[in-house]
Amino acid sequence: MAFTPRGPEASFFEVLDQHRASLLAALKRGGEEPTGGGMCLASRFEDSVGLHMVSHCTTRKIKSDSPKSVKNFAIILKILSMIYKLVQSNTYATKRDIYYTDSQLFGNQTVVDNIINDISCMLKVPRRSLHILSTSKGLIAGDLKYLEEDGTKVNCTRATAVAVPSNIQGIQNLITDAKFLLIVEKDATFQRLLDDNFCNKMSPCIMVTGKGVPDLNTRLLVKKLWDTFHIPVFTLVDADPHGIEIMCIYKYGSMAMSFEAHNLTVPAIRWLGLLPSDIKRLNIPKGTLIPLTKRDQMKLDSILKRPYITCQPFWRKEMEIMADSKMKAEIQALTFLSSDYLSRVYLPNKLKFGGWI
């Protein structure tokens, strides 16, 4: 199958367009519209939202007059004071900035991160409403233009990828004709697709990577792109428990950030690859596969027990294939077939013929 730099013929996107039409129909029926949630430390699963907070659960108290809690209480007050000043002055700071204001008091960055999450949960507001940002590690490329809060014009159609903005809430005037958004698990795979000119060959499209477990800004960007354009969103992850976990974070969220699930999750996400069933279908040699470790098996068992997997019988089947074979595979295993098999054959065929679940 040959492609011009301007992308494939319009007929190539026929199945993708049908998929988008079904997603839009689900939206009109209310199938993807989130409902309200309450503040707590426990979570439940809702198909249209993902993991989110329940209204009644056990809460954690920190007392100012308890010797065990005095330092933690002091840190909370310190950070609340800084948040107040940021909001009053309409300025922003990163979590790292906050840590370095009094590193001796905080001890380490994790303490600051956890306290900020607790405050966000306690006040029932997104972290960005506290005027606290985190440094982005994600990248974006493809058919997308937007305006940053300071007026900077960003064009993602360049040959090199663009860093995900640190203030997703501030970006505006987003423009795209993309037919789909592809979330790539690993930076190495993302860069290889860029080298293979994938965004032009499959134009118009958008690619995003969180470089492994996604940071908050990458998840916010994926959510914003979905809310703005309602184009199909696919994931390309390794056929291993870690890759599946990352895909679940984008689609269903995480326990740690369940209080902000409505702003982070995209339940419309579909699993494009690498599917465990693809390994046998494509005759990928056993020598390129990797045995599941005990930790892998525990992770896989844990995912299979999650409530949202009952809503995904095809996902369950793929994970059972992995569990039965006791083997996993990285996306790079496809290079055994040819160095550019991923961008030239695998992804185009998946996208043209609807090879997602």
N, C-alpha and C positions, 0 to 999 in steps of 0.2 A: 504494500500500500504506500503510495507516494503522496507527499504533501508539499504544497507551495508555502512560501513564507507568509502568505496572507491567510493561511488556514484552510481547512477542508471545505468541500462543497456544503451548501446549506442542508442537503439531504443527510449529511453525516450526523447532524444534531437532532434528527427526527425523534429518536427514542428519548433523548434528553429533554426535548420540548414537551413530550408527553408526560414525562416524569414531573416536570415543573408544573404542568397544568393540574396534575393530581395533587401536588403540594398546595397550590393555590386554592383548589377546591376544598381541601382539608382545612385550610385557614378560614374560609368562608363559613364552614360548618362549626368553627370554633375549636377544631382539633389540635391546633398548635398555640392557641392563646392561653397564656398562663393565668392562673387564678391567684388570689391573695394568700399570704402565709404569715405566721406569727414568729415571735422571737423565742429561741430556745437553743439548747445545746445538743438536741437530738434531731434526727432526720427521718423522713419517710419518703417513699417514692411515688411520684405521680407521672403518668406516661407523657403528659403534655408539658411537663416542667422539668422532670428529673428528680434528683435528690433535693429535698427542701425541708424547712423546719416544720415541726409540728407545734400546735398551739399550747399543748400541755405536756410538760416533761420536767424532769429533775433539773434544777438550776444550781449553779455554783455561787457561793457567797464569799466575799472577801471583807473581813472586818478590820477596821482601822485600829482597834484596841487589842488585836491579837499579835503576840510577839512573832508568830510564824508568818503572819500576813503583812507585817508593817512595811517591809521593803517592797513587796509587790504593790501594796496600796500607794506607797510613795511614787513608784514608777508610773502607775496609772494617773495619779494627779499631775505628775510632771508632763506626761504626754498630752493629757487633756488640756493643760495650760498652753502647750505649744500649738495644739489644734485650734484653740480659741484665738490665739494671735494670728494664725494663718488665715482663718476665716474672716476675722475682723479686717485684716489688711488685704484680703483677696489675693494672697500669694500662695505658692505651692512649695512643698518640700518632699524629697524622697525619703523613704524609710532609712536609707543609709545616712542622709543628712541628720535625721533625728538621732540616730545612734551615736554619731560623732559629737553631738552637743554635750553629751555626758557619758562617754563610753565606760567610765569607771563605775557609775551607778548602774547602768544597764547590764554590764558584764559581757554580753554578746548580742549579735544581731537577731538571733532567734527570739530572745526575750522581747525585743521591740516589735518584731513581726507578730508574735502571739498576742501581745497587749493591744496592738492596733486592730487586729481581727476581733478581739473581745469587745473593744469599744464600738467598733462598727456594728457588731451583733447586738450589743446592749442598747445602742441608740436607734437601731433598726434603719440604718442608712448605709448606702454603698461607701466603700472606703474613699473613693474620689470626692465624695461630698465632705469628707473631713479635710480636704485639700492636701491629702498625702498621696504621692505617686510612687510607683516602683519603676526602676530602670528596666526598659524592655530588652528582651534578648531575641525576640522573634523577628522574622523577615517576611516581606511581602513582595510579590512581583506579578506582572501581567497587566491586564486591561483595567487600570484603575487610576483615577486622578482625584485629588481632594485638596482642600485648603486647611492648613493647620490654624490653631487658635491665634497665632501671632501674625497670620496673613501669608505665611510661606506656602507657595504652590508646590505640590508634590505630584510627580508623574512617575508611576510605577512601571511604565512600559520600557524603561531603560534596560540596557543589557545586564546591569548589575541590580541586585535586589535592594530594596529600601527597608530601613529599620522600622519596625512597628512603632508608632508614636507612643510617647509616654502619657499623653492625655487624650485618650480616645473620645471622651465626652466633648472635647473642644474641637475636633475635626468636623468640617462641614463641606457642603457643596460636593459631595461624592458623586462621581460620574463613572459609569461603566456600561459596556454592552456585553459583558461576560455571560457566557452560557452556563458556566459552572464555576464553583470554587473548590479547589483541591487542597486539602490539608495534608502536608507531608510530615511524617513523624520526625525524621532525622535530617539534620543540616546537610550531611554528606549526600543524601539522596536528592535533596532540594537543589544543591549546587550542581549535581550531575544533570538534572533535568534542565537547569538553566544553560549548562554547557551544550546540551543537545538541542537547544533552541525550542524547547517544548512549548513555551507560552506562545510563540509565533506559529508553530506547526498546528497547535490546537486553538489558535486564536478564533474568537475572543474568549479568554479565560483568566482566572486569577489563581495564584498559588500562594500559600502561607505555610510557614513552618514555625513551630515553637521550640525547635531544637531539643526535642525530647519532651519531658513533662512540661506542658505549656505554662508560661507565666500569666499573671492576671490580665495584662494588656493584650496579649495575643488572643486570649479567650474573649475579651471584650470586643476586640476587632472583628473576630469571626461572628460574634453575636450581632454586632452593628451591621455588618455586611448582609447577614441574613434578614434582619429586620428592615433594612433599607431596600433591598433588591429582590428578596425571596427567590434566589436562584438555587438550584441543586447544590448541596454541599457534600463532598465525598472525603473519605480519609484513606491515606496510603500509609500503612504501618507494617512493621515486621509481623510475620506469622508466629508470634510468641506471646506469652501472657503479658509481658511488659507493654508491647505494642497495643494489645487489646485494652489494657488499663488506660493508656493514654487516649485512645479513641473514646472510651467511656467517659473520661473527664470532659472532653469537648461536648459530647452528646448529652450526658446525664449529670455531669457535675461531680463534685467530691464532697465527702463528709466535712472536711475542714472549711469549705466555702459554701455550705448548704444554705446559710442564711442569705446568700446573694444569688441563689440559683436562677431566679427569674431574670437576672441581668447577664448571666453567663452561659446558660445552656442552650443548645440548639438541637432539640429532639428530632429534627428533620434530617440530621446527618445520616449518611449511608456508608457502609463498609465496602470500599471498592477493591481493596487488596492490601497486602498479599493474603489471599485466603488459603487456609490449610488444604482445602480440596484442590487448589490450583497446583500444589506440589505434585500430586499424583497425575493430574490431568495433563500437565506440561512435561511429565517424565523428568523432573529435576532429579539428578543423581543423588543417592543416599549419602555419598561422600561430601556433598555440600550442605547437608543437614546437621543440626546440632542436637544432641540428646537433652531432654528436659532435665534440669537439676531438681533437687528436692524442693528448693525454694520456688522454682517455676511451677512445680506441681501443686504446691500449697497455694500459690497465687491463682492458678487456674481453677482449683477447687473453690476458692473464695469467690471468684467472679461468677462461677456457675450457680452459686447459692444466692446471688443477689436478686432482689425482686424484679428488676427491670429485664433480666434475662428471660423471664417467663413470657414477656411480651415480644421476644425475639427468637422464635423457634429456629430460624435459619442460622443465627449467630450461635445458638446452643449446639446445633449440628456441627458447625465448623469447629467449635471448641472441643466437642466430643471426638472428632477426627484427630485433633491434636493430642488429646489425652490418650486415645487408644494407640496412636503411633509412638507416643512418648518422644516425639521429635519436634523441633522448631526450625524455622528458617528465616534468615534475614532477606530483605528485598534484594540485596546484592547477589543472592543465589541465582537470580535470573540472568546474570552476566555469563553464566555457563552456556546459555543458549546462544547469546551473542552480546557483544559489549554494549550495544544500544537497544537491546530487546525491550527494555522497560519503556522507553520513550517512543520507539518505532513501531512496536507490535502490541505489547501487553496493554498499556493504557489506552491507546486508540481503539483497540478491539473492545475493551471493557466499556468504554464510553459510548461507542457506536451501537453495541448490541445489548446494552443494559446489564452488564455483568456485575451489578452491585446487589447487596442485601441489606 
